[in-house]
Amino acid sequence: MLERGARPEEVSATVEGGEEFPARFGRTGFRRNFRFESEWRGRRYSTKQIEAYAVFEDGAWLVITVICRYF
């Protein structure tokens, strides 16, 4: 998660308030855009989009993977 540029609070906010969509293997995807206005790996971006893929287990969401896109 941190290697891809996502902070834990951003992932939580994505799952709690992001757009929900069906994903492969019975998982659920969550997507949310965040204002970024910063530099990532030598390039400047204004927006960071986080996608979190999760399963609902034991009454809570378990995040399997996180993808970050910058634009």
Distance bins in CASP14 RR format, pairs under 12 A and 6 or more apart:
PFRMAT RR
TARGET T0000
AUTHOR 0000-0000-0000
RMODE 2
METHOD distances of the structure
MODEL  1
1 7 0 0 0 0 1 0 0 0 0 0 0
1 8 1 0 0 1 0 0 0 0 0 0 0
1 9 0 0 0 0 0 1 0 0 0 0 0
1 10 0 0 0 0 1 0 0 0 0 0 0
1 11 1 0 0 1 0 0 0 0 0 0 0
1 12 0 0 0 0 0 1 0 0 0 0 0
1 14 0 0 0 0 0 1 0 0 0 0 0
1 50 0 0 0 0 1 0 0 0 0 0 0
1 51 0 0 0 0 0 1 0 0 0 0 0
1 52 0 0 0 0 1 0 0 0 0 0 0
1 53 0 0 0 0 0 1 0 0 0 0 0
1 63 0 0 0 0 1 0 0 0 0 0 0
1 64 0 0 0 0 0 1 0 0 0 0 0
1 65 0 0 0 0 1 0 0 0 0 0 0
1 66 1 0 1 0 0 0 0 0 0 0 0
1 67 0 0 0 0 0 1 0 0 0 0 0
1 68 0 0 0 0 1 0 0 0 0 0 0
2 8 0 0 0 0 1 0 0 0 0 0 0
2 10 0 0 0 0 0 1 0 0 0 0 0
2 11 0 0 0 0 0 1 0 0 0 0 0
2 66 0 0 0 0 1 0 0 0 0 0 0
2 68 0 0 0 0 0 1 0 0 0 0 0
3 40 0 0 0 0 0 1 0 0 0 0 0
3 41 0 0 0 0 0 1 0 0 0 0 0
3 65 0 0 0 0 0 1 0 0 0 0 0
3 66 0 0 0 0 1 0 0 0 0 0 0
3 67 0 0 0 0 0 1 0 0 0 0 0
3 68 0 0 0 0 1 0 0 0 0 0 0
4 10 0 0 0 0 0 1 0 0 0 0 0
4 11 0 0 0 0 0 1 0 0 0 0 0
4 40 0 0 0 0 1 0 0 0 0 0 0
4 41 0 0 0 0 0 1 0 0 0 0 0
4 48 0 0 0 0 0 1 0 0 0 0 0
4 49 0 0 0 0 0 1 0 0 0 0 0
4 50 0 0 0 0 1 0 0 0 0 0 0
4 51 0 0 0 0 0 1 0 0 0 0 0
4 52 0 0 0 0 0 1 0 0 0 0 0
4 65 0 0 0 0 1 0 0 0 0 0 0
4 66 1 0 0 1 0 0 0 0 0 0 0
4 67 1 0 0 1 0 0 0 0 0 0 0
4 68 1 0 1 0 0 0 0 0 0 0 0
4 69 0 0 0 0 1 0 0 0 0 0 0
4 70 0 0 0 0 0 1 0 0 0 0 0
5 11 0 0 0 0 0 1 0 0 0 0 0
5 34 0 0 0 0 0 1 0 0 0 0 0
5 36 0 0 0 0 1 0 0 0 0 0 0
5 38 0 0 0 0 0 1 0 0 0 0 0
5 39 0 0 0 0 0 1 0 0 0 0 0
5 40 1 0 0 1 0 0 0 0 0 0 0
5 41 0 0 0 0 1 0 0 0 0 0 0
5 45 0 0 0 0 0 1 0 0 0 0 0
5 48 1 0 0 1 0 0 0 0 0 0 0
5 49 0 0 0 0 0 1 0 0 0 0 0
5 50 0 0 0 0 1 0 0 0 0 0 0
5 66 0 0 0 0 1 0 0 0 0 0 0
5 67 0 0 0 0 0 1 0 0 0 0 0
5 68 1 0 1 0 0 0 0 0 0 0 0
5 69 0 0 0 0 0 1 0 0 0 0 0
5 70 0 0 0 0 1 0 0 0 0 0 0
6 12 0 0 0 0 0 1 0 0 0 0 0
6 13 0 0 0 0 0 1 0 0 0 0 0
6 14 0 0 0 0 1 0 0 0 0 0 0
6 15 0 0 0 0 0 1 0 0 0 0 0
6 30 0 0 0 0 0 1 0 0 0 0 0
6 32 0 0 0 0 0 1 0 0 0 0 0
6 34 0 0 0 0 1 0 0 0 0 0 0
6 36 0 0 0 0 0 1 0 0 0 0 0
6 40 0 0 0 0 0 1 0 0 0 0 0
6 48 0 0 0 0 1 0 0 0 0 0 0
6 49 0 0 0 0 0 1 0 0 0 0 0
6 50 1 0 1 0 0 0 0 0 0 0 0
6 51 0 0 0 0 1 0 0 0 0 0 0
6 52 0 0 0 0 1 0 0 0 0 0 0
6 63 0 0 0 0 1 0 0 0 0 0 0
6 65 0 0 0 0 0 1 0 0 0 0 0
6 66 1 0 1 0 0 0 0 0 0 0 0
6 67 0 0 0 0 1 0 0 0 0 0 0
6 68 1 0 1 0 0 0 0 0 0 0 0
6 69 0 0 0 0 0 1 0 0 0 0 0
6 70 0 0 0 0 0 1 0 0 0 0 0
7 13 0 0 0 0 1 0 0 0 0 0 0
7 14 0 0 0 0 0 1 0 0 0 0 0
7 34 0 0 0 0 1 0 0 0 0 0 0
7 36 0 0 0 0 0 1 0 0 0 0 0
7 48 0 0 0 0 1 0 0 0 0 0 0
7 50 0 0 0 0 1 0 0 0 0 0 0
7 66 0 0 0 0 0 1 0 0 0 0 0
7 68 0 0 0 0 0 1 0 0 0 0 0
8 14 0 0 0 0 0 1 0 0 0 0 0
8 15 0 0 0 0 0 1 0 0 0 0 0
8 50 0 0 0 0 0 1 0 0 0 0 0
8 52 0 0 0 0 0 1 0 0 0 0 0
8 63 0 0 0 0 1 0 0 0 0 0 0
8 66 0 0 0 0 1 0 0 0 0 0 0
9 15 0 0 0 0 0 1 0 0 0 0 0
9 16 0 0 0 0 0 1 0 0 0 0 0
9 32 0 0 0 0 0 1 0 0 0 0 0
9 34 0 0 0 0 0 1 0 0 0 0 0
9 50 0 0 0 0 0 1 0 0 0 0 0
10 16 0 0 0 0 0 1 0 0 0 0 0
10 17 0 0 0 0 0 1 0 0 0 0 0
10 18 0 0 0 0 0 1 0 0 0 0 0
10 30 0 0 0 0 0 1 0 0 0 0 0
10 31 0 0 0 0 0 1 0 0 0 0 0
10 32 1 0 0 1 0 0 0 0 0 0 0
10 33 0 0 0 0 0 1 0 0 0 0 0
10 34 1 0 0 1 0 0 0 0 0 0 0
10 35 0 0 0 0 0 1 0 0 0 0 0
10 36 0 0 0 0 0 1 0 0 0 0 0
10 48 1 0 0 1 0 0 0 0 0 0 0
10 49 0 0 0 0 0 1 0 0 0 0 0
10 50 1 0 1 0 0 0 0 0 0 0 0
10 51 0 0 0 0 0 1 0 0 0 0 0
10 52 0 0 0 0 1 0 0 0 0 0 0
10 63 0 0 0 0 0 1 0 0 0 0 0
10 66 0 0 0 0 1 0 0 0 0 0 0
10 68 0 0 0 0 1 0 0 0 0 0 0
11 17 0 0 0 0 0 1 0 0 0 0 0
11 18 0 0 0 0 0 1 0 0 0 0 0
11 29 0 0 0 0 0 1 0 0 0 0 0
11 30 0 0 0 0 1 0 0 0 0 0 0
11 31 0 0 0 0 0 1 0 0 0 0 0
11 32 0 0 0 0 1 0 0 0 0 0 0
11 34 0 0 0 0 0 1 0 0 0 0 0
11 48 0 0 0 0 0 1 0 0 0 0 0
11 50 1 0 0 1 0 0 0 0 0 0 0
11 51 0 0 0 0 1 0 0 0 0 0 0
11 52 1 0 1 0 0 0 0 0 0 0 0
11 53 0 0 0 0 0 1 0 0 0 0 0
11 54 0 0 0 0 1 0 0 0 0 0 0
11 61 0 0 0 0 1 0 0 0 0 0 0
11 62 0 0 0 0 0 1 0 0 0 0 0
11 63 1 0 0 1 0 0 0 0 0 0 0
11 64 0 0 0 0 0 1 0 0 0 0 0
11 65 0 0 0 0 0 1 0 0 0 0 0
11 66 1 0 1 0 0 0 0 0 0 0 0
11 67 0 0 0 0 0 1 0 0 0 0 0
11 68 0 0 0 0 1 0 0 0 0 0 0
12 18 0 0 0 0 0 1 0 0 0 0 0
12 30 0 0 0 0 0 1 0 0 0 0 0
12 32 0 0 0 0 0 1 0 0 0 0 0
12 50 0 0 0 0 0 1 0 0 0 0 0
12 52 0 0 0 0 1 0 0 0 0 0 0
12 54 0 0 0 0 0 1 0 0 0 0 0
12 60 0 0 0 0 0 1 0 0 0 0 0
12 61 0 0 0 0 1 0 0 0 0 0 0
12 63 0 0 0 0 1 0 0 0 0 0 0
12 66 0 0 0 0 0 1 0 0 0 0 0
13 30 0 0 0 0 1 0 0 0 0 0 0
13 31 0 0 0 0 0 1 0 0 0 0 0
13 32 1 0 0 1 0 0 0 0 0 0 0
13 33 0 0 0 0 0 1 0 0 0 0 0
13 34 1 0 0 1 0 0 0 0 0 0 0
13 48 0 0 0 0 0 1 0 0 0 0 0
13 50 0 0 0 0 1 0 0 0 0 0 0
13 52 0 0 0 0 1 0 0 0 0 0 0
14 20 0 0 0 0 1 0 0 0 0 0 0
14 21 0 0 0 0 0 1 0 0 0 0 0
14 28 0 0 0 0 0 1 0 0 0 0 0
14 29 0 0 0 0 1 0 0 0 0 0 0
14 30 1 0 1 0 0 0 0 0 0 0 0
14 31 1 0 0 1 0 0 0 0 0 0 0
14 32 1 0 1 0 0 0 0 0 0 0 0
14 33 0 0 0 0 1 0 0 0 0 0 0
14 34 0 0 0 0 1 0 0 0 0 0 0
14 48 0 0 0 0 0 1 0 0 0 0 0
14 49 0 0 0 0 1 0 0 0 0 0 0
14 50 1 0 1 0 0 0 0 0 0 0 0
14 51 1 0 0 1 0 0 0 0 0 0 0
14 52 1 0 1 0 0 0 0 0 0 0 0
14 53 0 0 0 0 0 1 0 0 0 0 0
14 54 0 0 0 0 1 0 0 0 0 0 0
14 61 0 0 0 0 0 1 0 0 0 0 0
14 63 0 0 0 0 1 0 0 0 0 0 0
14 66 0 0 0 0 1 0 0 0 0 0 0
14 67 0 0 0 0 0 1 0 0 0 0 0
14 68 0 0 0 0 0 1 0 0 0 0 0
15 28 0 0 0 0 1 0 0 0 0 0 0
15 29 0 0 0 0 1 0 0 0 0 0 0
15 30 1 0 1 0 0 0 0 0 0 0 0
15 31 0 0 0 0 0 1 0 0 0 0 0
15 32 0 0 0 0 1 0 0 0 0 0 0
15 50 0 0 0 0 1 0 0 0 0 0 0
15 51 0 0 0 0 0 1 0 0 0 0 0
15 52 1 0 1 0 0 0 0 0 0 0 0
15 53 0 0 0 0 0 1 0 0 0 0 0
15 54 1 0 0 1 0 0 0 0 0 0 0
15 55 0 0 0 0 0 1 0 0 0 0 0
15 56 0 0 0 0 0 1 0 0 0 0 0
15 60 0 0 0 0 1 0 0 0 0 0 0
15 61 1 0 1 0 0 0 0 0 0 0 0
15 62 0 0 0 0 0 1 0 0 0 0 0
15 63 1 0 0 1 0 0 0 0 0 0 0
15 64 0 0 0 0 0 1 0 0 0 0 0
15 66 0 0 0 0 0 1 0 0 0 0 0
16 30 0 0 0 0 1 0 0 0 0 0 0
16 32 0 0 0 0 1 0 0 0 0 0 0
16 52 0 0 0 0 0 1 0 0 0 0 0
16 54 0 0 0 0 0 1 0 0 0 0 0
16 60 0 0 0 0 0 1 0 0 0 0 0
16 61 0 0 0 0 1 0 0 0 0 0 0
16 63 0 0 0 0 0 1 0 0 0 0 0
17 29 0 0 0 0 0 1 0 0 0 0 0
17 30 1 0 0 1 0 0 0 0 0 0 0
17 31 0 0 0 0 1 0 0 0 0 0 0
17 32 1 0 0 1 0 0 0 0 0 0 0
17 33 0 0 0 0 0 1 0 0 0 0 0
17 34 0 0 0 0 0 1 0 0 0 0 0
17 50 0 0 0 0 0 1 0 0 0 0 0
17 52 0 0 0 0 0 1 0 0 0 0 0
17 61 0 0 0 0 0 1 0 0 0 0 0
18 28 0 0 0 0 0 1 0 0 0 0 0
18 29 0 0 0 0 1 0 0 0 0 0 0
18 30 1 0 1 0 0 0 0 0 0 0 0
18 31 1 0 0 1 0 0 0 0 0 0 0
18 32 1 0 1 0 0 0 0 0 0 0 0
18 33 0 0 0 0 1 0 0 0 0 0 0
18 34 0 0 0 0 0 1 0 0 0 0 0
18 49 0 0 0 0 0 1 0 0 0 0 0
18 50 0 0 0 0 1 0 0 0 0 0 0
18 51 0 0 0 0 1 0 0 0 0 0 0
18 52 0 0 0 0 1 0 0 0 0 0 0
18 54 0 0 0 0 0 1 0 0 0 0 0
18 61 0 0 0 0 0 1 0 0 0 0 0
19 28 0 0 0 0 0 1 0 0 0 0 0
19 29 0 0 0 0 1 0 0 0 0 0 0
19 30 1 0 0 1 0 0 0 0 0 0 0
19 31 1 0 1 0 0 0 0 0 0 0 0
19 32 1 0 0 1 0 0 0 0 0 0 0
19 33 0 0 0 0 1 0 0 0 0 0 0
19 49 0 0 0 0 0 1 0 0 0 0 0
19 50 0 0 0 0 0 1 0 0 0 0 0
19 51 0 0 0 0 1 0 0 0 0 0 0
19 52 0 0 0 0 0 1 0 0 0 0 0
20 27 0 0 0 0 0 1 0 0 0 0 0
20 28 1 0 0 1 0 0 0 0 0 0 0
20 29 1 0 0 1 0 0 0 0 0 0 0
20 30 1 0 1 0 0 0 0 0 0 0 0
20 31 0 0 0 0 1 0 0 0 0 0 0
20 32 0 0 0 0 0 1 0 0 0 0 0
20 51 0 0 0 0 0 1 0 0 0 0 0
20 52 0 0 0 0 0 1 0 0 0 0 0
20 53 0 0 0 0 0 1 0 0 0 0 0
20 54 0 0 0 0 1 0 0 0 0 0 0
20 56 0 0 0 0 0 1 0 0 0 0 0
20 61 0 0 0 0 0 1 0 0 0 0 0
21 27 0 0 0 0 0 1 0 0 0 0 0
21 28 1 0 0 1 0 0 0 0 0 0 0
21 29 1 0 1 0 0 0 0 0 0 0 0
21 30 1 0 0 1 0 0 0 0 0 0 0
21 31 1 0 0 1 0 0 0 0 0 0 0
21 32 0 0 0 0 0 1 0 0 0 0 0
21 51 0 0 0 0 1 0 0 0 0 0 0
21 52 0 0 0 0 0 1 0 0 0 0 0
21 53 0 0 0 0 1 0 0 0 0 0 0
21 54 0 0 0 0 0 1 0 0 0 0 0
22 28 1 0 0 1 0 0 0 0 0 0 0
22 29 1 0 0 1 0 0 0 0 0 0 0
22 30 0 0 0 0 0 1 0 0 0 0 0
22 53 0 0 0 0 0 1 0 0 0 0 0
22 54 0 0 0 0 0 1 0 0 0 0 0
23 29 1 0 1 0 0 0 0 0 0 0 0
23 30 0 0 0 0 1 0 0 0 0 0 0
23 31 0 0 0 0 0 1 0 0 0 0 0
23 51 0 0 0 0 1 0 0 0 0 0 0
23 52 0 0 0 0 1 0 0 0 0 0 0
23 53 1 0 1 0 0 0 0 0 0 0 0
23 54 0 0 0 0 1 0 0 0 0 0 0
23 55 0 0 0 0 1 0 0 0 0 0 0
23 63 0 0 0 0 0 1 0 0 0 0 0
23 64 0 0 0 0 1 0 0 0 0 0 0
23 65 0 0 0 0 1 0 0 0 0 0 0
23 67 0 0 0 0 0 1 0 0 0 0 0
24 53 0 0 0 0 1 0 0 0 0 0 0
24 55 0 0 0 0 0 1 0 0 0 0 0
24 64 0 0 0 0 0 1 0 0 0 0 0
24 65 0 0 0 0 0 1 0 0 0 0 0
25 53 0 0 0 0 1 0 0 0 0 0 0
25 54 0 0 0 0 0 1 0 0 0 0 0
25 55 0 0 0 0 1 0 0 0 0 0 0
25 64 0 0 0 0 1 0 0 0 0 0 0
25 65 0 0 0 0 0 1 0 0 0 0 0
26 53 0 0 0 0 1 0 0 0 0 0 0
26 54 0 0 0 0 0 1 0 0 0 0 0
26 55 1 0 0 1 0 0 0 0 0 0 0
26 56 0 0 0 0 1 0 0 0 0 0 0
26 57 0 0 0 0 0 1 0 0 0 0 0
26 64 0 0 0 0 0 1 0 0 0 0 0
27 51 0 0 0 0 0 1 0 0 0 0 0
27 52 0 0 0 0 1 0 0 0 0 0 0
27 53 1 0 1 0 0 0 0 0 0 0 0
27 54 1 0 0 1 0 0 0 0 0 0 0
27 55 1 0 1 0 0 0 0 0 0 0 0
27 56 0 0 0 0 1 0 0 0 0 0 0
27 57 0 0 0 0 0 1 0 0 0 0 0
27 61 0 0 0 0 0 1 0 0 0 0 0
27 62 0 0 0 0 1 0 0 0 0 0 0
27 63 0 0 0 0 1 0 0 0 0 0 0
27 64 1 0 0 1 0 0 0 0 0 0 0
27 65 0 0 0 0 1 0 0 0 0 0 0
28 51 0 0 0 0 0 1 0 0 0 0 0
28 52 0 0 0 0 1 0 0 0 0 0 0
28 53 1 0 0 1 0 0 0 0 0 0 0
28 54 1 0 1 0 0 0 0 0 0 0 0
28 55 1 0 0 1 0 0 0 0 0 0 0
28 56 1 0 0 1 0 0 0 0 0 0 0
28 57 0 0 0 0 0 1 0 0 0 0 0
28 61 1 0 0 1 0 0 0 0 0 0 0
28 62 0 0 0 0 0 1 0 0 0 0 0
28 63 0 0 0 0 0 1 0 0 0 0 0
28 64 0 0 0 0 1 0 0 0 0 0 0
29 50 0 0 0 0 0 1 0 0 0 0 0
29 51 1 0 0 1 0 0 0 0 0 0 0
29 52 1 0 0 1 0 0 0 0 0 0 0
29 53 1 0 1 0 0 0 0 0 0 0 0
29 54 1 0 0 1 0 0 0 0 0 0 0
29 55 0 0 0 0 1 0 0 0 0 0 0
29 56 0 0 0 0 0 1 0 0 0 0 0
29 61 0 0 0 0 1 0 0 0 0 0 0
29 63 0 0 0 0 1 0 0 0 0 0 0
29 64 0 0 0 0 1 0 0 0 0 0 0
29 65 0 0 0 0 1 0 0 0 0 0 0
29 66 0 0 0 0 0 1 0 0 0 0 0
29 67 0 0 0 0 1 0 0 0 0 0 0
30 49 0 0 0 0 0 1 0 0 0 0 0
30 50 0 0 0 0 1 0 0 0 0 0 0
30 51 1 0 0 1 0 0 0 0 0 0 0
30 52 1 0 1 0 0 0 0 0 0 0 0
30 53 1 0 0 1 0 0 0 0 0 0 0
30 54 1 0 0 1 0 0 0 0 0 0 0
30 55 0 0 0 0 0 1 0 0 0 0 0
30 56 0 0 0 0 0 1 0 0 0 0 0
30 61 0 0 0 0 1 0 0 0 0 0 0
30 63 0 0 0 0 1 0 0 0 0 0 0
30 64 0 0 0 0 0 1 0 0 0 0 0
30 65 0 0 0 0 0 1 0 0 0 0 0
30 66 0 0 0 0 1 0 0 0 0 0 0
30 67 0 0 0 0 0 1 0 0 0 0 0
31 48 0 0 0 0 0 1 0 0 0 0 0
31 49 1 0 0 1 0 0 0 0 0 0 0
31 50 1 0 0 1 0 0 0 0 0 0 0
31 51 1 0 1 0 0 0 0 0 0 0 0
31 52 0 0 0 0 1 0 0 0 0 0 0
31 53 0 0 0 0 0 1 0 0 0 0 0
31 54 0 0 0 0 0 1 0 0 0 0 0
31 66 0 0 0 0 0 1 0 0 0 0 0
31 67 0 0 0 0 1 0 0 0 0 0 0
31 68 0 0 0 0 0 1 0 0 0 0 0
31 69 0 0 0 0 1 0 0 0 0 0 0
32 47 0 0 0 0 0 1 0 0 0 0 0
32 48 0 0 0 0 1 0 0 0 0 0 0
32 49 1 0 0 1 0 0 0 0 0 0 0
32 50 1 0 1 0 0 0 0 0 0 0 0
32 51 0 0 0 0 1 0 0 0 0 0 0
32 52 0 0 0 0 1 0 0 0 0 0 0
32 66 0 0 0 0 0 1 0 0 0 0 0
32 67 0 0 0 0 0 1 0 0 0 0 0
32 68 0 0 0 0 0 1 0 0 0 0 0
32 69 0 0 0 0 0 1 0 0 0 0 0
33 45 0 0 0 0 0 1 0 0 0 0 0
33 46 0 0 0 0 0 1 0 0 0 0 0
33 47 1 0 1 0 0 0 0 0 0 0 0
33 48 1 0 0 1 0 0 0 0 0 0 0
33 49 1 0 1 0 0 0 0 0 0 0 0
33 50 0 0 0 0 1 0 0 0 0 0 0
33 51 0 0 0 0 0 1 0 0 0 0 0
33 68 0 0 0 0 0 1 0 0 0 0 0
33 69 0 0 0 0 1 0 0 0 0 0 0
33 70 0 0 0 0 0 1 0 0 0 0 0
33 71 0 0 0 0 1 0 0 0 0 0 0
34 45 0 0 0 0 0 1 0 0 0 0 0
34 46 0 0 0 0 0 1 0 0 0 0 0
34 47 1 0 0 1 0 0 0 0 0 0 0
34 48 1 0 1 0 0 0 0 0 0 0 0
34 49 1 0 0 1 0 0 0 0 0 0 0
34 50 1 0 0 1 0 0 0 0 0 0 0
34 51 0 0 0 0 0 1 0 0 0 0 0
34 68 0 0 0 0 1 0 0 0 0 0 0
34 69 0 0 0 0 0 1 0 0 0 0 0
34 70 0 0 0 0 0 1 0 0 0 0 0
34 71 0 0 0 0 0 1 0 0 0 0 0
35 45 0 0 0 0 0 1 0 0 0 0 0
35 46 1 0 0 1 0 0 0 0 0 0 0
35 47 1 0 0 1 0 0 0 0 0 0 0
35 48 1 0 0 1 0 0 0 0 0 0 0
35 49 0 0 0 0 0 1 0 0 0 0 0
35 70 0 0 0 0 0 1 0 0 0 0 0
35 71 0 0 0 0 0 1 0 0 0 0 0
36 43 0 0 0 0 0 1 0 0 0 0 0
36 44 0 0 0 0 1 0 0 0 0 0 0
36 45 1 0 1 0 0 0 0 0 0 0 0
36 46 1 0 0 1 0 0 0 0 0 0 0
36 47 1 0 1 0 0 0 0 0 0 0 0
36 48 1 0 1 0 0 0 0 0 0 0 0
36 49 0 0 0 0 1 0 0 0 0 0 0
36 50 0 0 0 0 0 1 0 0 0 0 0
36 68 0 0 0 0 1 0 0 0 0 0 0
36 69 0 0 0 0 0 1 0 0 0 0 0
36 70 1 0 0 1 0 0 0 0 0 0 0
36 71 0 0 0 0 1 0 0 0 0 0 0
37 44 0 0 0 0 1 0 0 0 0 0 0
37 45 1 0 0 1 0 0 0 0 0 0 0
37 46 1 0 1 0 0 0 0 0 0 0 0
37 47 0 0 0 0 1 0 0 0 0 0 0
37 48 0 0 0 0 1 0 0 0 0 0 0
37 70 0 0 0 0 0 1 0 0 0 0 0
38 44 1 0 0 1 0 0 0 0 0 0 0
38 45 1 0 0 1 0 0 0 0 0 0 0
38 46 0 0 0 0 1 0 0 0 0 0 0
38 47 0 0 0 0 0 1 0 0 0 0 0
38 48 0 0 0 0 1 0 0 0 0 0 0
38 70 0 0 0 0 1 0 0 0 0 0 0
39 45 1 0 0 1 0 0 0 0 0 0 0
39 46 0 0 0 0 0 1 0 0 0 0 0
39 48 0 0 0 0 0 1 0 0 0 0 0
39 70 0 0 0 0 1 0 0 0 0 0 0
40 46 0 0 0 0 0 1 0 0 0 0 0
40 47 0 0 0 0 0 1 0 0 0 0 0
40 48 1 0 0 1 0 0 0 0 0 0 0
40 68 0 0 0 0 1 0 0 0 0 0 0
40 69 0 0 0 0 0 1 0 0 0 0 0
40 70 1 0 1 0 0 0 0 0 0 0 0
40 71 0 0 0 0 0 1 0 0 0 0 0
41 68 0 0 0 0 0 1 0 0 0 0 0
41 70 0 0 0 0 1 0 0 0 0 0 0
42 70 0 0 0 0 0 1 0 0 0 0 0
43 70 1 0 0 1 0 0 0 0 0 0 0
43 71 0 0 0 0 0 1 0 0 0 0 0
44 70 0 0 0 0 1 0 0 0 0 0 0
44 71 0 0 0 0 0 1 0 0 0 0 0
45 68 0 0 0 0 0 1 0 0 0 0 0
45 69 0 0 0 0 1 0 0 0 0 0 0
45 70 1 1 0 0 0 0 0 0 0 0 0
45 71 1 0 0 1 0 0 0 0 0 0 0
46 70 0 0 0 0 1 0 0 0 0 0 0
46 71 1 0 0 1 0 0 0 0 0 0 0
47 68 0 0 0 0 0 1 0 0 0 0 0
47 69 0 0 0 0 1 0 0 0 0 0 0
47 70 1 0 0 1 0 0 0 0 0 0 0
47 71 1 0 1 0 0 0 0 0 0 0 0
48 66 0 0 0 0 0 1 0 0 0 0 0
48 67 0 0 0 0 0 1 0 0 0 0 0
48 68 1 0 0 1 0 0 0 0 0 0 0
48 69 1 0 0 1 0 0 0 0 0 0 0
48 70 1 0 1 0 0 0 0 0 0 0 0
48 71 0 0 0 0 1 0 0 0 0 0 0
49 66 0 0 0 0 0 1 0 0 0 0 0
49 67 0 0 0 0 1 0 0 0 0 0 0
49 68 1 0 0 1 0 0 0 0 0 0 0
49 69 1 0 1 0 0 0 0 0 0 0 0
49 70 1 0 0 1 0 0 0 0 0 0 0
49 71 1 0 0 1 0 0 0 0 0 0 0
50 63 0 0 0 0 0 1 0 0 0 0 0
50 65 0 0 0 0 0 1 0 0 0 0 0
50 66 1 0 0 1 0 0 0 0 0 0 0
50 67 1 0 0 1 0 0 0 0 0 0 0
50 68 1 0 1 0 0 0 0 0 0 0 0
50 69 0 0 0 0 1 0 0 0 0 0 0
50 70 0 0 0 0 0 1 0 0 0 0 0
51 63 0 0 0 0 0 1 0 0 0 0 0
51 64 0 0 0 0 0 1 0 0 0 0 0
51 65 0 0 0 0 1 0 0 0 0 0 0
51 66 1 0 0 1 0 0 0 0 0 0 0
51 67 1 0 1 0 0 0 0 0 0 0 0
51 68 1 0 0 1 0 0 0 0 0 0 0
51 69 1 0 0 1 0 0 0 0 0 0 0
52 61 0 0 0 0 1 0 0 0 0 0 0
52 62 0 0 0 0 0 1 0 0 0 0 0
52 63 1 0 1 0 0 0 0 0 0 0 0
52 64 0 0 0 0 1 0 0 0 0 0 0
52 65 1 0 0 1 0 0 0 0 0 0 0
52 66 1 0 1 0 0 0 0 0 0 0 0
52 67 0 0 0 0 1 0 0 0 0 0 0
52 68 0 0 0 0 0 1 0 0 0 0 0
53 61 0 0 0 0 0 1 0 0 0 0 0
53 62 0 0 0 0 0 1 0 0 0 0 0
53 63 1 0 0 1 0 0 0 0 0 0 0
53 64 1 0 1 0 0 0 0 0 0 0 0
53 65 1 0 1 0 0 0 0 0 0 0 0
53 66 1 0 0 1 0 0 0 0 0 0 0
53 67 1 0 0 1 0 0 0 0 0 0 0
54 60 0 0 0 0 1 0 0 0 0 0 0
54 61 1 0 1 0 0 0 0 0 0 0 0
54 62 1 0 1 0 0 0 0 0 0 0 0
54 63 1 0 1 0 0 0 0 0 0 0 0
54 64 1 0 0 1 0 0 0 0 0 0 0
54 65 0 0 0 0 1 0 0 0 0 0 0
54 66 0 0 0 0 1 0 0 0 0 0 0
55 61 1 0 0 1 0 0 0 0 0 0 0
55 62 1 0 1 0 0 0 0 0 0 0 0
55 63 0 0 0 0 1 0 0 0 0 0 0
55 64 1 0 0 1 0 0 0 0 0 0 0
55 65 0 0 0 0 0 1 0 0 0 0 0
56 62 1 0 0 1 0 0 0 0 0 0 0
56 63 0 0 0 0 0 1 0 0 0 0 0
56 64 0 0 0 0 0 1 0 0 0 0 0
57 63 0 0 0 0 0 1 0 0 0 0 0
57 64 0 0 0 0 0 1 0 0 0 0 0
END
